[in-house]
Amino acid sequence: MAAERGAGQQQSQEMMEVDRRVESEESGDEEGKKHSSGIVADLSQQSLKDGEERDKDDPEEEHELPVDMETINLDGDAEDVDLNHYRIGKIEGFEVLKKVKTLCLRQNLIKCIENLEGLQSLRELDLYDNQIKKMENLEALTELEVLDISFNLLRNIEGIDKLTRLKKLFLVNNKITKIENISNLDQLQMLELGSNRIRAIENIDTLTRLDSLFLGKNKITKLQNLDALTNLTVLSMQSNRLTKIEGLQSLVNLRELYLSHNGIELIEGLESNNKLTMLDIASNRIKKIENISHLTELQEFWRTLRSVKKAVHQETVGVGRAAHQRHARRRDRTGSYQGSNPGPCTWEAGAQPLHLLQLLPFLYERQSHRELERPG
């Protein structure tokens, strides 16, 4: 008890010292800045170490025990089977599902993809939010059209080269570092790889039917290797490391382009994208609205202007319909993807929808920084 009390007193003294140093920092005391930064860094490191030790000693998955599959009744004639959040620890006993077309196993405790070879009629497999580390044992599911292994522990895209009928592939929020092993998926229409560790757009030249490509929240530094995707209508590159708008000249059918939260400095490279109805360039380093006068079909325009003095001016243009209605596109049972799918769900303070007549000055490259009232 004495030791705990002493530790508590020491931490309180340290926090008081932080408060004093922060006050010095606010008053311009350089010495105070140095001291406060050092103390806060030390406390932060200690908190991280404590958290890591707790995670090692008390892992979350040990709290929840897998369910006994014998207690789950499976209907052999069912076409749609939903076992969402059943605490299933292992895929087994599903061979009785001779007619199943849709199998949902999201939010379970599954560590391995296995024992699915008998489900040859399966069209949609949902393994969202499990503990899967490898894409394997899927080659028998040749009729599969939708595969979702988002929010797992994957490091590689593999084991799906025989799924040639696949139309939608969701691998959101994993640890994937490279786009690979999908060249055979020439029927693919939607590819969602947001919230991973991907550094380059590559190996997608054969995906000529691709309609929507989501690569938000990765580590991509350049827009490239997109020339073959002439049917693409939606491209999301939010929260990457882009510095330039380029490589979009072949995307003549592009309608929605999301480039927010990057390091882009100029609006350029959109000469061939005349069909754009949605353009999101918010939270970049753009100081001037230009080179968009030809985008006559533009309906929504999201941008943040940064002046020379680094003042931020945020406005949102939403024409034709409420912004929050445009992106209710989530196909699952529980809500929207948040990590990388686009949408005005990231509405910032001061953002306002504007009428088309109020948008025209921006389309003709006139600068206006005054507050516009919300249309009635």
Buried (B, 14 or more C-beta within 10 A) or exposed (E): EEEEEEEEEEEEEBEEEBEBBBEBBEEEBEEBBEBBEEBBEEBEEEEEEEEEEEEEEEEEEEEEEBBEBEEEEBEEEBEEBBBBEBEBBBBEEBEEBEBBBBBBBBBBBBBBBEBBEBBEBBBBBBBBBBBBBBBEBBEBBEBBBBBBBBBBEBBBBBBBBBBEBBBBBBBBBBEBBBBEBBEBBEBBBBBBBBBBEBBBBEBBEBBEBBBBBBBBBBEBBBBEBBEBBEBBBBBBBBBBEBBBBEBBEBBEBBBBBBBBBBEBBBBEBBEEBBBBBBBBBBBBEBEEBEBBEBBEEBBBBBBBBBEEEEEEBBBBBBBEEEBEEBBEEEEBEEEEBBBBBBBBEBBBEEBBBBBEEBBEEBBEEEEEEEEEEEEE
